[in-house]
Amino acid sequence: MSSLARPLKGCRSPALRGSATVPGDKSISHRALILGGLALGETRITGLLEAEDVLNTAESVRAFGAQVVRQGPGAWKVSGTGVGGWRRPEDVLDFGNSGTGSRLVMGAMATTPVTAVFTGDSSLRQRPMGRVLEPLKLYGAEYDARPGGLMPVTLTGAGAAMPADYLVPMASAQVKSAMLLAALNAPGRSRISQKTLTRDHTEKMLAAFGAAITVEPLADGGEAITITGEAELKGISVAVPRDPSSAAFPLVAALIVPDSEILLNDVLLNPRRTGLFETLREMGASLDIVNVRDSGGEQIGDVKIRASALRGVEVPPERVPDMIDEFPILAVAAAFAEGSTIMRGLEELRVKESDRLAAIVAGLRANGVGVEELDDGMVVQGCGQGGVPGAGTVATALDHRIAMSFLVMGLAARAAVTVDDSTMIATSFPEFESLMSGLGAVFEPA
Ligand code: S3P
């Protein structure tokens, strides 16, 4: 990523019109590369998200000895080493901004006797890695990190791995996934449980690559996943659906810019990812899902959105994991609604690419929106008919979702909204500006 900041302004825009296809899903893209790198034979991926976070994962899988080749736009071929075949990388692994890439790769190498050094940008180097590294010790892995479990991290995979039985204490698909990937090269059966359901792409993809994996519901609403180690994975074809977390930005833009009407194609509809759609509907959004179909084990569909008068709601805390990345853009929608929107159970937002809760609150305040910050959430006072004043500058703290959310706010605010940097948008959605401009959004250099 460029070290030079590129401030940008989201400006009041005419009605957004037309259709667009957002890039491939980030979570599925990381997993396809990693599992491809662990499998025997060829994995052919189409629709891969070619953004910085995923390209760093591709680079790391290559560094562990798999062949990773780009064959055309979004089309990649991975020839894996087989489970247990990863070798020691020749250099430090730099994951840039990506918590998902780094944590999943830590899991994937933790039961193979190799050593690797993990680092990242100044955002990633402040994020807790102990939540993955401590439970990986159950398999026999060892690590050294900066105080607080921070990167740079040196991880040495287990020489004689043992199976693990672990209850993931927080609602985190990354921790669950790291533990599942590590189980692949541990003898016998490992059991990974969670109290709260989180995105299940790892489980689904492991089954598709041929792992013996079962998921059993628990009485408290959680689930226990059992996976048999010393697995033999076989390369498959993966068609990556479009990312609902990226679709969220044009979607909310079309809701708040008067008279807009847009269509977003081929969006992933996995229920662990669509909490935002449900919440926006409860707020009064005109949001229809059409052409629902199956694609490689996931449902996809086209999402039709029309500008709508929104009203504040209370988001049920149990829905939070199904929309964990969508709170910055939901807060923007809430700013345009009539009445207050209450969001609680957001403690995980404090350890995202930034302290996202604090960044959202500061960004709303800078643009004249009333908001109360809670330890685990916020209450946004919608501006309703009066409109969002705007005219503020938002500190993005290397957080792509903060940058995109506040640029969207500027499209419908009374005065433009400036973000202090837009370069990090390339970590997840490099075509954000051009795709949004194609629908009619106006951005200006700041
Ligand atoms: C992700 C899990 C979530 C999410 C992140 C992607 C994944 O993180 O915020 O953007 O692909 O597993 P946590 O596991 O930390 O909740």
Boltz pocket constraint, residues with backbone or C-beta under 6 A from the ligand:
constraints:
  - pocket:
      binder: B
      contacts: [[A, 26], [A, 27], [A, 28], [A, 100], [A, 171], [A, 172], [A, 173], [A, 174], [A, 175], [A, 177], [A, 199], [A, 324], [A, 325], [A, 348]]
      max_distance: 6.0
